[in-house]
Amino acid sequence: MREEIKNFSENDQNAAEIFRIKFIGSNGSVKSLMSEIKNVAPENKREMGKVLNDLKLLAESKHEEIKKSNGDQQLSAAKSIDLTLPGDALPMGGRHPISIVRNKIVSIFQRLGFAVAEGPEIEDDWHNFTALNLPENHPARDMQDTFYINENPVWLLRTHTSSVQVREMEKGVLPIRIICPGRVYRNETISARAHCFFNQVEGLYIAENVSFADLKQTLYFFVQEMFGKEIKIRFRPSYFPFTEPSAEMDISCLICGGKGCNVCKHTGWVEILGCGMVHPKVLENCGIDPKKYAGFAFGMGIERITMLKYQIKDLRIFSENDVRFLKQFTSAV
Ligand code: 2NL
């Protein structure tokens, strides 16, 4: 057994453990020889004990030797790793298309001197409806259109970011030139064109002598920057309780250039936003003198603009977190 121990060699990472089990462990051969000592004649026990003890010491020192040489091997393997090699590339994330378009809209208006304003998504009745001249029985206040969280006092999920603009007007610092991006909520049946939440950008400019001409030129600049210099615009009269006069703005169809196609339903025009001059009643509600100040406001859905820009046909895909969709935007900033 002495020879067997001395000559033990095993080309294995676990050589030390294999050795330990074979010789030293509770079922190992050294241990089992030790248990034989009870069968030895009393006069030989002493000598037998010494021989077995030497054998045990030999096995233990061989065990240490194997452990050490194994460690040395691992160390030299580690030394052969080239730490100067470049690491594995990390996969890059990307912005959501809604964020890409929102950032672009915001930066265009920032160049015109608009500042970004933000506010709470849970609003009260005053900031979301009453201050904006939406009468008590207006259909937009209906349970069908608005998510009410609390009844008395009324708390609700904002249905537009106009509430942020009301909060800004109430601060009483004029002139005001702000852009309000944010998520809004409406109790709609989810379809390819509507969702119960979506993103909006609203803008507000209040100063002395602000006119509808300022509104038109501001929005014309915006769509030229957003879609290209060749874009055409037109305004159609419309109605919003918080603006007077009110209009909807169309752009010439990006797909067919105005010739007529499915996207523009063969009209050559696509609606992209609503706008108007801030209703004097709204200014008054927010503590601004409508005789001294005038302003324009507009609102647009970011999903709608993103769908036009990237030819996306179903807005549900924006909130499905499907990486096959999201990955297509990784190179865009
Ligand atoms: C649309 C139309 C609009 C406004 C939003 C507004 C805000 C204040 C006062 C007056 Cl504080 N107006 N916002 C005005 C006209 C239209 O949005 O279609 N949005 C998606």
Residues whose N, C-alpha, C, O or C-beta is under 5 A from the ligand:
A	BS01	2NL	S162 Q165 V166 F240 F242 T243 L273 G274 C275 G276 V278 A297 F298 G299 M300 G301
